[in-house]
Amino acid sequence: MRILQSVIGAFLSATIFFSLQTHLSSCQKEIIKKDTLYLKDTITLNTRDTIKITDTLTVIDSINCACYNLSDGLVAYYNFNNGNLNDSSGNKNNIIFNNAIKTTDRFGRSNNAYLFNGSSSYMKVANSSSLNPNGSITLMGIVRLNDFYRGTCHANQIFQKGTVDQNQGVYSLRVQYFSSDCYATLDTSKEIATGFYGDYGHTASASDENNYIKPNIWFTFVYTYDGNVSKFYVNGELKSTVNGTALFTPNSNDLFIGRAESTQYPYWWNGAIDEVRIYNKALCEGAVKQLSAMSK
């Protein structure tokens, strides 16, 4: 295996052949170009094929570009493929209750997502230590809202663990009314996506407050918190960055999907949920983009 080393200001006008032994994955495209090739950033080429570069090549830096490991830090993963209710992360955080019905997913495939009726259907996962990420977190949901919750506070819960009126930690991914007044008249044209994490009074959060959520459209929502900063992404695009620290006390509550645990404020989800992921770390922006690209 030959290694191309840094050559600054040098031009190689010959045909160059080099082989690299590993694999080339789908995220490593658009790397080899004809004519002058300028490599100013670090790129990693992983391939078993022989790569041929003709014409002039200018190498300005080393070659390095790897895909992100989207399994690292994953504590719960529900893809619902073929109606599967088990945790695909390997942590055995399986769904123990479900009365939602199977439906088509974002690609139009039958029985690969679940439909929640907005009044009584939900899923539940038993509490576990792995479902209490302490210090950092990523929450991800691929969802389609059919209609908005019209009860008090007007929130639409994708999933939540813990309750907001207790001192122990809670985390949540939801769509909610823009107004902070729980008793304001609902305006369904002003619903925003948001995520939060932490103890009561010591919570970190981020929202996409510049784009209102419309029904009957698939969205990929991602909330991350790294111990100092919260970020919120919609369809792979960073929409909000909020500085602020949170405290998180592990709770003994179950994880609820499609509603909140509270009977007074259930925030029923009315629509489809195609995928849910929870990480015990904050994914970087590149990983979020890669994850979101997989959902398109």
PAZAPA-4460 file (N, C-alpha, C; in steps of 0.05 Angstrom, whole numbers, plus 32768, in hexadecimal, padded with zeros to 4 digits):
% residues 296
    n_x    n_y    n_z   ca_x   ca_y   ca_z    c_x    c_y    c_z   seq   type   mol
   8011   7FE8   8000   8000   8000   8000   8011   8018   8000     1      M     A
   800E   802A   7FED   801D   8042   7FEC   800E   8058   7FFA     2      R     A
   801C   8069   8007   800F   8080   8015   8017   809A   8008     3      I     A
   8003   80A9   8000   8009   80C4   7FF4   800F   80D6   800B     4      L     A
   8027   80E2   800C   802E   80F4   8021   802B   8111   8018     5      Q     A
   802D   8124   802B   8029   8140   8024   803C   8149   800F     6      S     A
   8032   8156   7FFB   8042   8162   7FE6   8037   817E   7FE2     7      V     A
   8045   8192   7FEA   803B   81AD   7FE8   8048   81BB   7FD0     8      I     A
   8037   81C4   7FBE   8041   81D2   7FA7   804C   81C0   7F91     9      G     A
   804A   81A6   7F95   8055   8194   7F81   803F   8189   7F70    10      A     A
   8044   8185   7F57   8030   817A   7F44   803A   815F   7F3A    11      F     A
   8029   814B   7F3B   8030   8131   7F31   8021   812E   7F16    12      L     A
   802F   812F   7F00   8022   812E   7EE6   8020   8112   7EDB    13      S     A
   8029   80FF   7EE9   8028   80E3   7EE0   800E   80D6   7EEA    14      A     A
   8009   80BF   7EDF   7FF2   80AF   7EE8   7FFB   80A1   7F02    15      T     A
   7FEA   80A3   7F17   7FF2   8098   7F31   7FDE   8082   7F38    16      I     A
   7FE9   806C   7F40   7FD9   8055   7F48   7FDF   8050   7F65    17      F     A
   7FCB   804C   7F75   7FD0   8042   7F90   7FB8   8032   7F9A    18      F     A
   7FBE   801E   7FAA   7FA9   800D   7FB5   7FA8   800F   7FD3    19      S     A
   7F8F   8010   7FDE   7F8C   8012   7FFB   7F7A   7FFA   8002    20      L     A
   7F82   7FEC   8016   7F75   7FD3   801D   7F5F   7FD7   8032    21      Q     A
   7F49   7FDA   8033   7F32   7FD9   8044   7F1A   7FDD   8032    22      T     A
   7F05   7FEB   803B   7EED   7FEC   802B   7EE5   8009   8026    23      H     A
   7ED6   800D   8010   7ECC   8028   800A   7EAE   8028   800F    24      L     A
   7EA6   8039   8022   7E8A   803A   8029   7E7C   8051   801B    25      S     A
   7E61   8052   801C   7E51   8064   800C   7E56   8081   8014    26      S     A
   7E60   8087   802B   7E64   80A3   8033   7E7D   80AE   8028    27      C     A
   7E8D   809E   801A   7EA7   80A7   800F   7EA5   80A9   7FF1    28      Q     A
   7E97   80BD   7FE7   7E94   80C2   7FCB   7EA0   80DC   7FC3    29      K     A
   7EA1   80E1   7FA9   7EAC   80FA   7F9F   7EC8   8100   7FA9    30      E     A
   7ED8   80EB   7FAC   7EF3   80EF   7FB6   7F07   80F2   7F9F    31      I     A
   7F04   80E1   7F8B   7F17   80E1   7F75   7F0C   80F1   7F5E    32      I     A
   7F1B   8105   7F55   7F12   8116   7F3F   7F29   8117   7F2A    33      K     A
   7F21   811B   7F11   7F35   811D   7EFC   7F3F   813A   7EFB    34      K     A
   7F55   813E   7EED   7F62   8158   7EEC   7F6F   815E   7F07    35      D     A
   7F73   8178   7F0D   7F81   817F   7F25   7F70   8178   7F3E    36      T     A
   7F7C   816A   7F50   7F6E   8161   7F69   7F7B   816E   7F80    37      L     A
   7F6C   817F   7F8F   7F77   818C   7FA6   7F6B   8180   7FBF    38      Y     A
   7F7C   8174   7FD0   7F73   8168   7FE9   7F7D   8179   8000    39      L     A
   7F6C   818C   8008   7F74   819F   801D   7F6C   8195   8039    40      K     A
   7F59   8183   803A   7F50   8178   8053   7F59   815C   8056    41      D     A
   7F54   8151   806D   7F5B   8135   8072   7F46   8122   8067    42      T     A
   7F4E   810F   8057   7F3B   80FD   804A   7F47   80E0   804D    43      I     A
   7F36   80CE   8055   7F3F   80B2   8057   7F33   80A2   8041    44      T     A
   7F43   8095   8031   7F39   8084   801B   7F3A   8067   8024    45      L     A
   7F23   805B   8025   7F21   803F   802D   7F17   802F   8015    46      N     A
   7F28   801F   8008   7F1F   8010   7FF0   7F32   7FF9   7FEB    47      T     A
   7F26   7FE5   7FDF   7F37   7FCF   7FD5   7F3C   7FD2   7FB7    48      R     A
   7F30   7FE6   7FAB   7F34   7FEA   7F8F   7F4D   7FFA   7F89    49      D     A
   7F57   7FF8   7F71   7F6D   8009   7F68   7F62   8024   7F5F    50      T     A
   7F6D   8039   7F6A   7F64   8054   7F63   7F77   8061   7F4F    51      I     A
   7F6D   806A   7F39   7F7D   8076   7F24   7F79   8094   7F23    52      K     A
   7F8E   80A3   7F25   7F8C   80C0   7F23   7F9D   80C9   7F0B    53      I     A
   7F90   80D6   7EF8   7F9F   80E0   7EE1   7FA0   80FE   7EE0    54      T     A
   7FB1   8109   7ECF   7FB6   8125   7ECD   7FC4   812F   7EE6    55      D     A
   7FC1   8148   7EED   7FD1   8154   7F03   7FC4   814F   7F1E    56      T     A
   7FD4   8147   7F31   7FCB   8143   7F4C   7FDB   8154   7F5F    57      L     A
   7FCE   8165   7F6F   7FDC   8174   7F83   7FD2   816A   7F9E    58      T     A
   7FE3   815F   7FAE   7FDC   8155   7FC9   7FE6   8169   7FDD    59      V     A
   7FD4   8176   7FEC   7FDB   818A   7FFF   7FDA   8180   801B    60      I     A
   7FCE   816A   8020   7FCC   8160   803B   7FCA   8142   803A    61      D     A
   7FC8   8136   8051   7FC6   8118   8052   7FAA   8110   804B    62      S     A
   7FA6   80F7   8046   7F8D   80EC   803D   7F7F   80DD   8054    63      I     A
   7F68   80E6   805B   7F5A   80DB   8073   7F3C   80E2   8073    64      N     A
   7F29   80D0   8071   7F0B   80D6   8071   7EFA   80BE   8079    65      C     A
   7EF4   80BA   8092   7EE5   80A2   809A   7EC8   80A8   80A0    66      A     A
   7EB7   8094   809E   7E9B   8097   80A6   7E99   8096   80C4    67      C     A
   7E83   80A0   80CF   7E7E   80A0   80EB   7E72   8085   80F4    68      Y     A
   7E7A   807C   810B   7E6E   8063   8116   7E55   806B   8125    69      N     A
   7E3E   8066   8118   7E24   806E   8124   7E1A   805A   8138    70      L     A
   7E29   8045   813E   7E22   8033   8153   7E2F   803A   816E    71      S     A
   7E44   804A   816D   7E53   8051   8185   7E41   8063   8197    72      D     A
   7E3D   805B   81B0   7E2D   806A   81C2   7E0F   8066   81C0    73      G     A
   7E06   8055   81AD   7DEA   8050   81A9   7DDF   803E   81BF    74      L     A
   7DCB   8048   81CF   7DC0   8039   81E5   7DA5   802E   81E0    75      V     A
   7D97   8039   81CC   7D7C   802F   81C4   7D77   8037   81A7    76      A     A
   7D6D   8023   8198   7D69   8028   817C   7D50   8017   8173    77      Y     A
   7D3C   8025   816A   7D23   8018   8161   7D1F   8020   8144    78      Y     A
   7D23   800D   8131   7D1F   8013   8115   7D04   800A   810B    79      N     A
   7CF7   7FF9   811A   7CDB   7FF0   8115   7CD9   7FE0   80FA    80      F     A
   7CEF   7FD8   80EF   7CEE   7FC9   80D6   7CDF   7FAF   80D9    81      N     A
   7CCC   7FAB   80C7   7CBA   7F93   80C8   7CAC   7F91   80E3    82      N     A
   7CA7   7FA8   80F0   7C99   7FA9   8109   7CAA   7FA2   8121    83      G     A
   7CC4   7FA0   811E   7CD6   7F99   8133   7CD4   7FAC   814B    84      N     A
   7CD0   7FA2   8163   7CCE   7FB3   817B   7CE6   7FAF   818D    85      L     A
   7CFA   7FA1   8184   7D12   7F9D   8194   7D26   7FB3   8190    86      N     A
   7D37   7FB6   81A4   7D4D   7FCA   81A3   7D64   7FC0   8192    87      D     A
   7D69   7FCD   817C   7D7E   7FC5   816A   7D9A   7FCF   8171    88      S     A
   7D9C   7FDC   8188   7DB6   7FE6   8192   7DC6   7FCF   819F    89      S     A
   7DB8   7FBA   81A7   7DC6   7FA4   81B5   7DC4   7FA7   81D3    90      G     A
   7DB7   7FBC   81DD   7DB5   7FC0   81FA   7D9C   7FB4   8207    91      N     A
   7D8B   7FA7   81F6   7D73   7F99   81FF   7D5F   7FAC   820D    92      K     A
   7D5E   7FC4   8204   7D49   7FD7   820D   7D31   7FD3   81FB    93      N     A
   7D25   7FBC   81FC   7D0F   7FB4   81EA   7CF5   7FC1   81F2    94      N     A
   7CE4   7FC6   81DF   7CC9   7FD1   81E5   7CB8   7FBC   81F2    95      I     A
   7CAD   7FC2   8209   7C9E   7FAD   8218   7C80   7FB2   8216    96      I     A
   7C77   7FC9   820C   7C5B   7FCE   8208   7C58   7FDE   81EE    97      F     A
   7C44   7FD6   81DE   7C3E   7FE6   81C6   7C21   7FE1   81BD    98      N     A
   7C13   7FF6   81B8   7BF8   7FF3   81AB   7BF5   8005   8193    99      N     A
   7C0C   800F   8189   7C0C   801D   816F   7C0A   8008   8159   100      A     A
   7C03   8010   8141   7C00   7FFD   812B   7C15   8002   8116   101      I     A
   7C1D   7FEC   8108   7C31   7FEE   80F4   7C27   7FFE   80DC   102      K     A
   7C39   800D   80D0   7C32   801D   80B8   7C4A   801F   80A6   103      T     A
   7C47   802E   8090   7C5D   8031   807D   7C72   8045   8088   104      T     A
   7C8B   8041   8081   7CA0   8053   808A   7CA5   806A   8077   105      D     A
   7CBA   8079   807B   7CC0   8091   806B   7CC6   808A   804E   106      R     A
   7CCD   8070   8048   7CD3   8068   802D   7CBB   805A   8020   107      F     A
   7CA5   8059   802E   7C8D   804D   8024   7C8C   802F   8027   108      G     A
   7C9D   8024   8038   7C9E   8007   803D   7C8A   7FFF   8053   109      R     A
   7C7A   7FEB   804E   7C65   7FE3   8061   7C71   7FD7   807A   110      S     A
   7C64   7FDC   8090   7C6A   7FD0   80AA   7C86   7FD6   80B5   111      N     A
   7C91   7FED   80AD   7CAC   7FF5   80B6   7CAC   800E   80C7   112      N     A
   7C94   8016   80D0   7C91   802D   80E2   7C78   8027   80F2   113      A     A
   7C73   8039   8106   7C5A   8035   8117   7C4A   804F   8117   114      Y     A
   7C2F   804B   8116   7C1C   8061   8116   7C10   8064   8132   115      L     A
   7C10   807D   813C   7C05   8083   8157   7BED   8094   8153   116      F     A
   7BD7   808E   8161   7BBD   809A   815B   7BB8   80B5   8169   117      N     A
   7BCA   80BE   817A   7BC7   80D8   8187   7BB5   80D8   819F   118      G     A
   7BAD   80C1   81A8   7B9B   80C1   81BF   7B9F   80AA   81D3   119      S     A
   7BAA   8093   81C9   7BAE   807C   81DB   7BC5   806A   81D4   120      S     A
   7BD1   806D   81BD   7BE6   805A   81B5   7C02   8065   81BC   121      S     A
   7C12   8053   81C6   7C2E   805A   81CE   7C3E   8040   81D1   122      Y     A
   7C58   8044   81D7   7C6B   802E   81DD   7C79   8034   81F7   123      M     A
   7C82   801F   8204   7C90   8022   821D   7CA9   800F   821E   124      K     A
   7CBF   801A   8228   7CD8   800B   822C   7CDF   800D   8249   125      V     A
   7CE5   7FF6   8255   7CEB   7FF5   8272   7D05   8005   8278   126      A     A
   7D05   8011   828F   7D1D   8020   8298   7D35   800E   8299   127      N     A
   7D4C   801A   8292   7D66   800C   8295   7D7B   8021   8299   128      S     A
   7D92   8018   82A4   7DA8   802B   82A8   7DB2   8037   828E   129      S     A
   7DB2   8028   8279   7DBB   8033   825F   7DA9   8048   8254   130      S     A
   7D90   8049   825D   7D7E   805E   8254   7D7F   8077   8265   131      L     A
   7D94   807A   8275   7D98   8092   8285   7DB4   809E   827F   132      N     A
   7DB8   80A7   8266   7DD2   80B3   825F   7DD8   80CB   8270   133      P     A
   7DEF   80CB   827D   7DF5   80E0   8290   7E0C   80F2   8285   134      N     A
   7E06   810A   827E   7E1A   811D   8275   7E18   8125   8258   135      G     A
   7E0F   8113   8247   7E0B   811A   822B   7DF7   8107   821E   136      S     A
   7DEB   810F   8208   7DD6   80FF   81FC   7DD1   8108   81DF   137      I     A
   7DC6   80F5   81D0   7DBB   80FB   81B6   7D9F   80EE   81B4   138      T     A
   7D8B   80FD   81AB   7D70   80F3   81A7   7D69   80F6   818A   139      L     A
   7D60   80E1   817D   7D59   80E2   8161   7D3E   80D5   815B   140      M     A
   7D2E   80E1   814B   7D15   80D6   8143   7D0F   80DD   8126   141      G     A
   7D05   80C9   8117   7CFB   80CD   80FB   7CDD   80CA   80FC   142      I     A
   7CCF   80E0   80F7   7CB2   80E0   80FE   7CA2   80EF   80E8   143      V     A
   7C88   80EA   80E9   7C75   80F9   80D9   7C5D   80FF   80EB   144      R     A
   7C57   8118   80EE   7C40   8120   80FF   7C27   8122   80ED   145      L     A
   7C12   8115   80F5   7BF9   8117   80E5   7BE7   812E   80EF   146      N     A
   7BE6   8132   8109   7BD6   8147   8115   7BE2   814F   8130   147      D     A
   7BDA   8166   813A   7BE7   8171   8152   7BD6   816A   816B   148      F     A
   7BE5   8166   8181   7BD8   8162   819B   7BCB   817C   81A4   149      Y     A
   7BB2   817A   81AD   7BA3   8192   81B3   7B9D   8195   81D1   150      R     A
   7BA9   8184   81E1   7BA6   8186   81FE   7BB8   819C   820A   151      G     A
   7BB8   819E   8224   7BC7   81B2   8232   7BE5   81B1   822A   152      T     A
   7BF0   81C8   8225   7C0C   81CC   821D   7C13   81C5   8200   153      C     A
   7C01   81B6   81F3   7C02   81B2   81D6   7C1C   81A5   81CC   154      H     A
   7C29   8194   81DC   7C41   8186   81D4   7C3A   816C   81C6   155      A     A
   7C4C   8163   81B5   7C49   814A   81A6   7C62   8139   81AC   156      N     A
   7C5F   8124   81BC   7C77   8116   81C7   7C7F   8100   81B4   157      Q     A
   7C98   8102   81AA   7CA4   80EC   819B   7CAD   80D6   81AE   158      I     A
   7CBE   80DE   81C1   7CC4   80CC   81D7   7CCF   80DC   81EF   159      F     A
   7CCD   80D0   8207   7CD6   80DD   821F   7CDC   80C9   8235   160      Q     A
   7CF0   80CE   8245   7CF6   80BF   825D   7CF7   80D2   8274   161      K     A
   7CE7   80CD   8289   7CE4   80DF   829F   7CCD   80F2   829C   162      G     A
   7CC7   8101   82B1   7CB2   8115   82AF   7CBD   8130   82B7   163      T     A
   7CB3   8145   82AB   7CBF   8160   82AE   7CB9   816C   82CA   164      V     A
   7CA6   8160   82D9   7C9F   816C   82F3   7CAD   815E   830A   165      D     A
   7CC2   814F   8304   7CD1   8142   831A   7CEE   814B   8319   166      Q     A
   7CFC   8146   832F   7D18   8150   8331   7D2C   813E   8322   167      N     A
   7D25   8125   831D   7D37   8114   830F   7D38   811B   82F1   168      Q     A
   7D4D   8111   82E4   7D51   8119   82C8   7D3B   8110   82B5   169      G     A
   7D38   811F   82A0   7D25   8118   828B   7D32   8120   8270   170      V     A
   7D2B   8110   825B   7D32   8118   8240   7D1B   8114   822E   171      Y     A
   7D1A   8124   8219   7D01   8124   8209   7D07   812F   81ED   172      S     A
   7CF9   8123   81D9   7CF9   812D   81BE   7CDC   8131   81B6   173      L     A
   7CD4   8149   81AD   7CB8   814E   81A8   7CB4   8165   8194   174      R     A
   7C9B   8168   818C   7C92   817F   817D   7C7F   818E   8190   175      V     A
   7C82   81A8   8192   7C71   81B6   81A5   7C69   81D2   819B   176      Q     A
   7C55   81DD   81A7   7C4B   81F8   819F   7C60   820C   81A7   177      Y     A
   7C64   8220   8195   7C79   8234   8199   7C75   8244   81B3   178      F     A
   7C5D   8249   81BB   7C57   8259   81D3   7C5E   8249   81EC   179      S     A
   7C69   8257   8200   7C6F   824A   821A   7C56   8249   822C   180      S     A
   7C40   8255   8223   7C28   8255   8233   7C18   823C   822E   181      D     A
   7C16   822A   8241   7C08   8211   823E   7BEA   8214   8238   182      C     A
   7BDF   822B   823F   7BC2   822F   823B   7BBC   8242   8225   183      Y     A
   7BD0   8248   8215   7BCB   825A   81FD   7BBB   824A   81E8   184      A     A
   7BAC   8259   81D8   7B9D   824C   81C3   7BB1   8241   81AE   185      T     A
   7BAD   8228   81A7   7BC0   821A   8196   7BBF   8225   8179   186      L     A
   7BD6   822C   816F   7BD9   8234   8153   7BEB   821E   8146   187      D     A
   7BDF   820C   8137   7BED   81F5   812C   7C02   81FD   8117   188      T     A
   7C02   8217   810F   7C16   8220   80FB   7C30   8228   8109   189      S     A
   7C31   8225   8124   7C49   822E   8133   7C52   8218   8146   190      K     A
   7C56   8200   813B   7C61   81EA   814A   7C7E   81E6   8143   191      E     A
   7C8F   81E3   8157   7CAC   81E0   8153   7CB6   81C6   815F   192      I     A
   7CCD   81BD   8155   7CDA   81A4   815F   7CEE   81AC   8174   193      A     A
   7CF1   819C   8189   7D03   81A2   819F   7D0C   8189   81AD   194      T     A
   7D23   818B   81BB   7D2D   8176   81CC   7D38   8182   81E6   195      G     A
   7D37   8173   81FC   7D42   817D   8215   7D4C   8165   8226   196      F     A
   7D5D   816D   823A   7D6A   8158   824A   7D72   8165   8265   197      Y     A
   7D6C   8158   827B   7D76   8161   8295   7D61   8160   82AB   198      G     A
   7D6A   8167   82C3   7D58   8168   82DB   7D46   8181   82D9   199      D     A
   7D30   8180   82E8   7D1E   8197   82EA   7D2D   81AF   82F4   200      Y     A
   7D2C   81C5   82E5   7D3A   81DD   82EC   7D57   81DE   82E3   201      G     A
   7D61   81C8   82D9   7D7D   81C7   82D0   7D7E   81B8   82B5   202      H     A
   7D6D   81C2   82A2   7D6A   81B4   8289   7D77   81C3   8272   203      T     A
   7D83   81B3   8260   7D8D   81BE   8247   7D7A   81B8   8230   204      A     A
   7D77   81CA   821D   7D65   81C5   8207   7D6D   81D5   81EE   205      S     A
   7D61   81CD   81D8   7D65   81DB   81BE   7D4D   81D5   81AD   206      A     A
   7D45   81E8   819C   7D2E   81E6   818B   7D33   81F3   8170   207      S     A
   7D23   81EB   815D   7D24   81F8   8143   7D0C   820C   8143   208      D     A
   7D12   8224   814C   7CFC   8238   814F   7CF7   8249   8136   209      E     A
   7D06   8244   8121   7D02   8253   8108   7CF3   8245   80F3   210      N     A
   7CEC   822C   80F8   7CDE   821C   80E4   7CC7   820D   80F2   211      N     A
   7CAF   8211   80E9   7C98   8204   80F5   7C93   81E9   80E8   212      Y     A
   7C8B   81D6   80F9   7C87   81BA   80EF   7C6B   81B8   80E3   213      I     A
   7C6A   81AC   80CB   7C51   81A8   80BD   7C4A   818A   80BE   214      K     A
   7C30   8184   80BF   7C28   8168   80BF   7C2D   815A   80A4   215      P     A
   7C2D   813F   80A5   7C2F   812E   808D   7C49   8131   807E   216      N     A
   7C5E   8139   808C   7C79   813A   8081   7C8C   812B   8093   217      I     A
   7C9E   811A   8087   7CB2   810C   8097   7CC8   811F   809F   218      W     A
   7CD0   811E   80B9   7CE6   812D   80C3   7CFA   811B   80D2   219      F     A
   7D13   8122   80D1   7D27   8116   80E3   7D30   812B   80F7   220      T     A
   7D2A   8127   8110   7D32   8139   8125   7D48   812D   8136   221      F     A
   7D5D   813D   813C   7D73   8134   814D   7D79   814A   8161   222      V     A
   7D7A   8143   817A   7D82   8155   8190   7D9C   8149   819C   223      Y     A
   7DB0   815A   81A1   7DC9   8152   81AE   7DD0   8164   81C5   224      T     A
   7DDC   8159   81D9   7DE7   8169   81F0   7E01   815C   81F8   225      Y     A
   7E17   816D   81F9   7E31   8162   81FE   7E3D   8169   8219   226      D     A
   7E2C   8174   822B   7E35   817D   8245   7E37   819B   8248   227      G     A
   7E37   81A8   8231   7E39   81C6   8231   7E27   81D3   821C   228      N     A
   7E21   81C4   8207   7E13   81D0   81F0   7DFD   81BD   81E7   229      V     A
   7DE5   81C8   81E2   7DCF   81BA   81D5   7DCD   81C2   81B8   230      S     A
   7DC8   81AE   81A7   7DC4   81B4   818A   7DAB   81A5   8180   231      K     A
   7D9D   81B2   816D   7D85   81A5   8162   7D88   81A5   8143   232      F     A
   7D83   818E   8137   7D85   818A   811B   7D6A   8181   810F   233      Y     A
   7D64   818B   80F7   7D4D   8181   80E8   7D56   8178   80CD   234      V     A
   7D52   815F   80C7   7D5A   8153   80AE   7D78   8157   80A8   235      N     A
   7D88   8155   80BD   7DA5   8157   80BA   7DB0   8173   80BB   236      G     A
   7D9F   8187   80BC   7DA8   81A3   80BD   7DA7   81AE   80D9   237      E     A
   7DBD   81BA   80E2   7DBE   81C6   80FD   7DAD   81DF   80FD   238      L     A
   7D99   81DF   810F   7D86   81F5   8110   7D89   8206   8129   239      K     A
   7D96   81FB   813E   7D97   820A   8157   7DAF   8201   8167   240      S     A
   7DBE   8214   8173   7DD3   820E   8186   7DCF   821F   819F   241      T     A
   7DCE   8212   81B6   7DC8   8220   81CF   7DDC   8218   81E4   242      V     A
   7DEB   822B   81EF   7DFD   8226   8205   7DEE   8223   821F   243      N     A
   7DF8   8211   8230   7DEB   820D   824A   7DF0   81F1   8254   244      G     A
   7DF5   81EE   826E   7DFA   81D4   827A   7DE1   81C9   8287   245      T     A
   7DDF   81AF   828A   7DC9   81A1   8297   7DD3   818F   82AC   246      A     A
   7DC2   818A   82C0   7DC7   8174   82D3   7DB4   815E   82CD   247      L     A
   7DBD   8145   82D0   7DAC   812E   82CA   7DAE   811A   82E0   248      F     A
   7D98   8115   82EE   7D97   8100   8302   7D89   80E8   82F6   249      T     A
   7D96   80D1   82F4   7D89   80BA   82E8   7D6E   80B4   82F5   250      P     A
   7D5A   80AE   82E5   7D3F   80A8   82EF   7D38   808B   82EB   251      N     A
   7D23   8083   82F8   7D1A   8067   82F6   7D01   8064   82E4   252      S     A
   7CFB   8079   82D5   7CE4   8079   82C4   7CE9   8068   82AB   253      N     A
   7CD3   805E   82A0   7CD4   8050   8286   7CD6   8065   826F   254      D     A
   7CDF   805B   8259   7CE0   806C   8240   7CC5   8069   8232   255      L     A
   7CB8   807F   822B   7C9F   807F   821D   7CA3   808A   8201   256      F     A
   7C98   807D   81ED   7C99   8085   81D1   7C7C   808A   81C8   257      I     A
   7C77   80A2   81BD   7C5C   80A9   81B3   7C4C   80B7   81C8   258      G     A
   7C56   80BC   81DF   7C48   80CB   81F4   7C5C   80D1   820A   259      R     A
   7C54   80E3   821D   7C63   80E7   8235   7C58   80D5   824B   260      A     A
   7C67   80D1   8260   7C5E   80BF   8275   7C47   80CA   8285   261      E     A
   7C46   80E4   8288   7C32   80F1   8299   7C15   80EC   828E   262      S     A
   7C03   80E5   82A0   7BE7   80E2   8297   7BD9   80FD   8295   263      T     A
   7BE3   8111   82A3   7BD8   812C   82A2   7BE0   813A   8288   264      Q     A
   7BF9   8135   8280   7C04   8141   8268   7C10   812C   8256   265      Y     A
   7BFF   811C   8249   7C0A   8105   823A   7C16   810C   821F   266      P     A
   7C0E   8123   8213   7C1A   812D   81FA   7C1A   8117   81E4   267      Y     A
   7C03   810B   81DF   7C02   80F5   81CC   7C0D   80FC   81B1   268      W     A
   7C1B   80EA   81A5   7C25   80EE   818A   7C11   80E3   8176   269      W     A
   7C0A   80F4   8162   7BF7   80EC   814E   7C05   80EB   8133   270      N     A
   7C0E   80D4   812C   7C1D   80D1   8113   7C2F   80B8   8113   271      G     A
   7C42   80B7   8102   7C54   80A0   80FF   7C6F   80A5   810A   272      A     A
   7C7B   8091   8116   7C97   8091   811F   7CA6   807B   8111   273      I     A
   7CBA   8082   8102   7CC9   806E   80F2   7CE2   8064   8100   274      D     A
   7CEF   8075   810F   7D08   806D   811C   7D0E   807E   8134   275      E     A
   7D1A   8071   8149   7D22   807F   8161   7D3E   8076   8169   276      V     A
   7D4F   8089   816F   7D6A   8083   8179   7D70   8094   8192   277      R     A
   7D7F   8087   81A5   7D88   8096   81BC   7DA6   808E   81C0   278      I     A
   7DB7   80A2   81C3   7DD4   809F   81C7   7DDB   80AA   81E2   279      Y     A
   7DF1   809E   81EE   7DFB   80A9   8207   7E11   80BD   8203   280      N     A
   7E12   80C9   81EB   7E26   80DD   81E5   7E19   80F0   81D1   281      K     A
   7E26   8107   81CD   7E1C   811B   81B9   7E2A   8115   819F   282      A     A
   7E1A   810E   818B   7E25   8109   8170   7E2F   8124   8165   283      L     A
   7E45   8123   8157   7E4F   813C   814A   7E3F   8142   8131   284      C     A
   7E42   8159   8126   7E32   8162   8110   7E35   8150   80F8   285      E     A
   7E4D   8146   80F3   7E52   8135   80DC   7E43   811A   80DF   286      G     A
   7E42   810F   80F7   7E34   80F6   80FC   7E16   80FA   80F9   287      A     A
   7E0C   8111   8103   7DEF   8117   8100   7DE8   8119   80E2   288      V     A
   7DF9   8126   80D2   7DF3   8128   80B6   7DF4   810D   80A8   289      K     A
   7E07   80FC   80B0   7E08   80E1   80A5   7DEF   80D1   80AD   290      Q     A
   7DE7   80D3   80C6   7DD0   80C5   80D0   7DB6   80CE   80C2   291      L     A
   7DB4   80E8   80BE   7D9C   80F3   80B1   7D9C   80EC   8093   292      S     A
   7DB3   80EA   8087   7DB4   80E3   806A   7DAA   80C7   8066   293      A     A
   7DAE   80B6   807A   7DA4   809A   8078   7D85   8099   8079   294      M     A
   7D79   80AF   8083   7D5C   80AF   8085   7D4E   80BB   806D   295      S     A
   7D5E   80C3   8058   7D52   80CF   8041   7D4D   80BA   802B   296      K     A
***
